[in-house]
Amino acid sequence: MLSKVIDQNKIDHFAKWLNRAEKMVIVAHVGPDGDAIGSSLGLAHFLESQDKTATIIVPNAFPDFLKWMPGAKDILLYDRYKEFADKLIAEADVICCLDFNALKRIDGMADAVSASPARKLLVDHHLHPEGFCDIEMSYPHISSTSELIFRLICRMGYFSEITKEGAECIYTGMMTDTGGFTYNSNNREIYFIISELLSKGIDKDDIYRKVFNTYSESRLRLMGYILSNMKVYPEHQSALITLTKDEQSRFTYIKGDSEGFVNIPLSIKNVCFSCFLREDTEKKMIKISLRSVGTFPCNRLAADFFNGGGHLNASGGEFYGTMEEAIKVFEKAIDAYKPLLTAKS
C-alpha cells in the first residue's frame, strides 16, 4: 500500500477539472530530462485513455536516448513551433505544469502560460514553488515527478487505466531522476510502485539499456577526455569536471551526450561531492550540475553560489561568466562548505 502523499482535496479538485476539460496542454521545463519527459508522457497516455486531447509542449529539444518512449515523437518543441504552441496554450482548458517550480524554468513559454486563461495544475518535487498554478501538488521529499504522476492517477482510482506504454514512461522518469535508483531512492514505496509498473508488462532491463547503453562512440571518447582533465580536491572531498564549447565541437557533441557525467567522480574513494561545469552552446552561460552522497546538501551550495537549487544529493544552477570565473566560484564554494564536506556522514 502507498501512503497518501497528495492532499485529497487537491485530487478531488483536479478530478472535477478533468471531467469538464476538452483541451489539455502539458508543459515541462527547458532542457527536458528523463523525469520531465517521462512524467509528461505518463500523464498524456492516461489522459488519452480518458478520451482527452492532450498536447505536450516543451521549450526545446530533449536527448536522443529518450526518444524511444511511446508518444515522444508527438511532443511539440516550442522553439520550433512557437506560433502553433502559443495557440494551443491560449485555447487550453487545463495546463498541467510538470517538473518545475517557477515560470522562468520554461524559458520562452513563460509569458504564454502565464497569460493563458486555462486552469493550471502543478505537479513537482522541487523546493519553493512560486505559486503560479491554481492547484499545487508539490512534494519535495518524493524522488521524482513521475512518481507523483503515478500516485495521482492511482489516487483518482485509475490504476487499471495505466497502459504498458504509460508505465514505461513513468518508470523511465523514476529511474533517470534517481540515477538508476542510486540516490534519493531509499523509500520502500518506490519499489512497490516499480512492482506495480512491472505488472503492466514493462521490461525494466530493456528500458535501462535504451536509456543508458545506446550512446555514440564520440560520447565515450568525450567521457575519457573529460575524466583525463578532472580535478580532485582531496582536502575538500570534492571533484570538478568541465566542458567548454570548443571541446564540445571537437567531439561532435549532441544534446544528452554528457548526461550522467557528473555522477562519475563520486565513484572515487572519499569523494562526496561532484561538480560539472558545461558551457551552454545556445546561451552565454555555464550550466552547473551538482551531485553528492551522504548528507552533504549540494542544493544549498547551488542556491548560495550558482543561483540554483534542487535536491539534497542532486541539484544544479547557472553561472553567467567565463569558465575560468566559474571554476573560481566553485573553489570558493567548497572552501565555504569545507566543514560540511569533511564531516562524517
C-alpha positions, 0 to 999 in steps of 0.5 A, spaced: 500 500 500 502 507 498 501 512 503 497 518 501 502 523 499 497 528 495 492 532 499 485 529 497 482 535 496 487 537 491 485 530 487 478 531 488 479 538 485 483 536 479 478 530 478 472 535 477 477 539 472 478 533 468 471 531 467 469 538 464 476 539 460 476 538 452 483 541 451 489 539 455 496 542 454 502 539 458 508 543 459 515 541 462 521 545 463 527 547 458 532 542 457 527 536 458 530 530 462 528 523 463 523 525 469 520 531 465 519 527 459 517 521 462 512 524 467 509 528 461 508 522 457 505 518 463 500 523 464 498 524 456 497 516 455 492 516 461 489 522 459 488 519 452 485 513 455 480 518 458 478 520 451 482 527 452 486 531 447 492 532 450 498 536 447 505 536 450 509 542 449 516 543 451 521 549 450 526 545 446 529 539 444 530 533 449 536 527 448 536 522 443 536 516 448 529 518 450 526 518 444 524 511 444 518 512 449 511 511 446 508 518 444 515 522 444 515 523 437 508 527 438 511 532 443 511 539 440 518 543 441 516 550 442 522 553 439 520 550 433 513 551 433 512 557 437 506 560 433 502 553 433 504 552 441 502 559 443 495 557 440 494 551 443 496 554 450 491 560 449 485 555 447 487 550 453 482 548 458 487 545 463 495 546 463 498 541 467 505 544 469 510 538 470 517 538 473 518 545 475 517 550 480 517 557 477 515 560 470 522 562 468 524 554 468 520 554 461 524 559 458 520 562 452 513 559 454 513 563 460 509 569 458 504 564 454 502 560 460 502 565 464 497 569 460 493 563 458 486 563 461 486 555 462 486 552 469 493 550 471 495 544 475 502 543 478 505 537 479 513 537 482 518 535 487 522 541 487 523 546 493 519 553 493 514 553 488 512 560 486 505 559 486 503 560 479 498 554 478 491 554 481 492 547 484 499 545 487 501 538 488 508 539 490 512 534 494 519 535 495 521 529 499 518 524 493 524 522 488 521 524 482 515 527 478 513 521 475 512 518 481 507 523 483 504 522 476 503 515 478 500 516 485 495 521 482 492 517 477 492 511 482 489 516 487 483 518 482 482 510 482 485 509 475 490 504 476 487 499 471 487 505 466 495 505 466 497 502 459 504 498 458 506 504 454 504 509 460 508 505 465 514 505 461 514 512 461 513 513 468 518 508 470 523 511 465 522 518 469 523 514 476 529 511 474 533 517 470 531 522 476 534 517 481 540 515 477 538 508 476 535 508 483 542 510 486 540 516 490 534 519 493 531 512 492 531 509 499 523 509 500 520 502 500 514 505 496 518 506 490 519 499 489 512 497 490 510 502 485 516 499 480 512 492 482 506 495 480 509 498 473 512 491 472 505 488 472 503 492 466 508 488 462 514 493 462 521 490 461 525 494 466 532 491 463 530 493 456 528 500 458 535 501 462 539 499 456 535 504 451 536 509 456 543 508 458 547 503 453 545 506 446 550 512 446 555 514 440 562 512 440 564 520 440 560 520 447 565 515 450 571 518 447 568 525 450 567 521 457 575 519 457 577 526 455 573 529 460 575 524 466 583 525 463 582 533 465 578 532 472 580 535 478 580 532 485 580 536 491 582 531 496 582 536 502 575 538 500 572 531 498 570 534 492 571 533 484 570 538 478 569 536 471 568 541 465 566 542 458 567 548 454 564 549 447 570 548 443 571 541 446 564 540 445 565 541 437 571 537 437 567 531 439 561 532 435 557 533 441 549 532 441 544 534 446 544 528 452 551 526 450 554 528 457 548 526 461 550 522 467 557 525 467 557 528 473 555 522 477 562 519 475 567 522 480 563 520 486 565 513 484 572 515 487 574 513 494 572 519 499 569 523 494 562 526 496 561 531 492 561 532 484 561 538 480 560 539 472 561 545 469 558 545 461 558 551 457 551 552 454 552 552 446 545 556 445 546 561 451 552 565 454 552 561 460 555 555 464 550 550 466 552 547 473 550 540 475 551 538 482 551 531 485 553 528 492 552 522 497 551 522 504 548 528 507 552 533 504 546 538 501 549 540 494 542 544 493 544 549 498 551 550 495 547 551 488 542 556 491 548 560 495 553 560 489 550 558 482 543 561 483 540 554 483 537 549 487 534 542 487 535 536 491 539 534 497 544 529 493 542 532 486 541 539 484 544 544 479 544 552 477 547 557 472 553 561 472 553 567 467 561 568 466 567 565 463 569 558 465 575 560 468 570 565 473 566 559 474 571 554 476 573 560 481 566 560 484 566 553 485 573 553 489 570 558 493 564 554 494 567 548 497 572 552 501 565 555 504 562 548 505 569 545 507 566 543 514 560 540 511 564 536 506 569 533 511 564 531 516 562 524 517 556 522 514 
